[in-house]
């Protein structure tokens, strides 16, 4: 399986960002809060927006490190999400907002991303 995390897996259009944050579907897996949009599609896929608030981490290098850890975990664990999207013919758009005030360990992020993906798959 392809283990890249390219632009097709990222939300970057303002219209899509607004759409995701206006959806009522939310999943909370500490230290993440995720807003989710599940849409029927003939081309199943997923896209994600990763946010680390400046209010909690003043230094950009801390925010960037956390986002890098989250992206790396998603890259490794995207297979179940893609399989679910293909099985249900869905386009899954979701955001991940990091809520904790500490820089996490790599293994903790990976565990929580797995749990978040399984919770997203349970929604549909």
N, C-alpha and C positions, 0 to 999 in steps of 0.2 A: 504494500500500500504506500501511496505517496505521503511522505511525512513533511511536506512543506507547509508553510503558513503564509500564503501570498495575499495579494490585494483582494482576491475574490472572497476571502474569509474575513474581511474587515469592513466595518460600516464607516463610510466617510462622507456620504451625502447628507446634507442638512435635513432634507425631507425624510430620509430613513431614520436619522437620529431622533427627530421630533416624533415620528411614528412609534418608535420603540418606547420612548419615555412617556407617551400618552396612553399606552396599553395598561390595563388593570392587572394583568398577570404578573405577579412578583414571586420570586423564590428567594428565601433568606437562608443561606448556608454560611455561618460565621467563618471567616471575616468578610464574606461577600454578600451583596444585595444585587439581584439580577432582575431586570425588567425583560419580559419575553413577549415576542410576537410570533405566532405560528400561522403561516399563510399557505393555502393550497398552491401548489406549483407543479408545472410539468417538468421543470428542471430542479430536482431536489438539491438543496445545499444549505449551508448555514453561514452566518456572518455575525461578527461580534464587535462590540465597542468596549474598550477597557478604560476605566477612569480611576485615577487616584487623586483625591482632593488635595488641593494646595493648602487648605485650612489645616490638615493633619500633618502634612509633610512640606515644610517651607522650602527645602532644598530640592532643586530639579533632579539632581543625580539620585536622590532617594526615591522619588516618584518614578523615574525612568527604570531603576533597578527592579522595583516591584512590578511594573508593567512588563518588563522583560521576563521575569519569573513566571508571570501569569501566561504570557504568550507561549513560552517554552512548554509549560504544562499542557496548554490547549493543543499545541502542535503534536505532542506525544499521545494525547488522549482523544483525538478527534474522530477516531474510527467508529466508536459506538454512536456518536452524534450523526455522522454521515450515514451510517447504516439505518438509523432510525428515520432520518429525513427521507431516504430512498424508499424505505418500506412503507411509510405513510404518505409519500408524495407531498412533502412539506418544504417550505423555505423557512428556516428558523432564524429569526433575527433576535439577538439578545445583547444586553449590556451587562458588564460586570463592574460594579462599584466596590472598591476596596474600603472597608469601614474601620479596620483596626488601626491603632496608633503606633504599632511597632513594625519593624522590617522583619518579615517572617523567614523561617527556614524553608529551603527548597522542598523538602519532603512534605511539610505541612501544606504548602500550596498545592502540591500534586494530589494529595489525599482529598483536599477540599474541592478541587476542580473535578475529580472523579465523582464525588458525591453530588456536585452541582449538575454535572452532565446527566447523571442518572435521574435526578429530580426533574430536569427539563424533559427527559424522555418519558417520564411518567405522566406529564401533563396532557399529552395528546393521546 
